[in-house]
Amino acid sequence: MVEVIKIFKQIQETSSLNDKRAIITANKDNELFKKCLKFLLDNNIVTGISNKKINKKLVITKNIEIICNFETIMEYLVNNNSGKDSDISIIQGFIHNQSEEHREFYKQIITKTFKLGADAKIVNKCIPGLIPTFDVMLGTTIDKVKLKGDEWISISRKLNGTRCAFIGNKCMTRQGKEYKGLDHIIKDLHKLIGKDMFVDGELVYKNKENLSDSEAFQKGTGIAMSKDIDKTDLKFVVFDMFPLEEFWRGKSNLTYSYRKNYYLDELRREIIRLSVENVEIVQMCYEGTDHTEIWKWLDYAEENDWEGIILNLDTPYECKRSKSLIKVKKFFSCDIKCTDIEEGSGRNKGTLGALVCDYKGFPVNVGSGFSDSDRKHFWQYPEDIIGKIISVKYKEETRNKDGGISIQFPVFEAVRFDKSEPSYN
């Protein structure tokens, strides 16, 4: 065990990730080292012992079980993790019998507070499959995604809740920790689909008093993350589902349109048939290839106090961050002057690619929001746009390190023939 402690401290003390990986790889055949790594980094292993508990003043009686082997201590805590005084006494007895220089290390491993500087993903790249991971599909903001403009999309309401995934008989956070107190939701899910499906969604406050979206979010989040509050005021709003075995493989077999039309629509029918109150399907808005619907539904979201909308591309569910799940939040608007135009590329070659506009004295390119006919017209008749004021929607104003100002994801709306001066909101 002394050798394992040296390895752990060596990993901790180096700041280079490459060096950390090299140390872990060099010791991948050390079984005790691997057991300690798994014990520390596996979120499914809970010891029930915090810093406060491990330092609790207890009388170590003579008849208390004395364990001298750390491997046995780890096995003991896996099966005895309630944090009772009897368990704490055994741990304190073990630590008391260790050399003074190693006691703090054991305390930090047992309380899972040792700062290794390498997480489960790094370790698994060095020792594949050592630590079970729980990863859900995470979305990407639309300003970081390049849509072709004609691909199939599904638009749904962006939920303002707390992420939740159902796996057989548990509701889990996106970090893989179990929610407690959601028996009402689990009971309904078992009634609807049994235990063999992975269901992804969010816990949302039922909001019977018609709070604003942000107020309902704050109240719902407080309930979801509490250990003691009754949680029957929460419902589970589902936005994806497929067989559980596919989730553990890290990717669904079917693309989103199939998952939506086969699994989600069937679940919706079952919810109605069985009069289930604690599970809903997310509000669907549009599916098809008309991307102007994005901005129509974003307007609707703003008018109806939604947080925003979500776009799903027709791809498999992947257990990682993906550009196939796209978040579109509320936009601001401004009226700015077009100063030039640029030619497009690819399918937009020979037509308008982007407008060059002046935003508070800084150049900004506006390349989205045009129909094919718009692109052809403005490229053929640039005098109809250059020098004119145009309305633009954008996500937010940004500043670079040199003090330059820009706007994120600007989208063309219209030429303002009734205005000759810019205005900013």
Buried (B, 14 or more C-beta within 10 A) or exposed (E): BEEBBEBBEEBBEBEEEEEBBBBBEEBBEBEBBBBBBBBBBBBEBBBEBBEEBBEEEBEEEEEBEEBEEBBEBBBBBBEBBEBEEEBBBBBBBBBEEBEEEBBEBBBBBBBBEBEBBBEBEBBBEBBEEBBBBBBBBBBBBBBEBEBEEEEBBBBBBBBBBBBBBBBBEBBBBBEBEEBEBBEBBBEBBEEBBEEEBBBBBBBBBBBEEEBEBEEBBBBBBEBBEEEEEEBBBBBBBBBBBBBBEBBEEEBBEBBBBBBBEEBBEEBBEBBEEEEBEBBBBBBBBBBEEEBEBBBBBBEBBEEEEBBBBBBBBBBBBBBEEBBBBBBBBBBBEBBBBBEBBEEBEEEBEEBBBBBBBBBBEBEBBBBBBBEEEBBBBBBEEBEEBBEBBBBBBBBEBEEEEEEEEBBBBBBBBEBBEEBEEBEEE
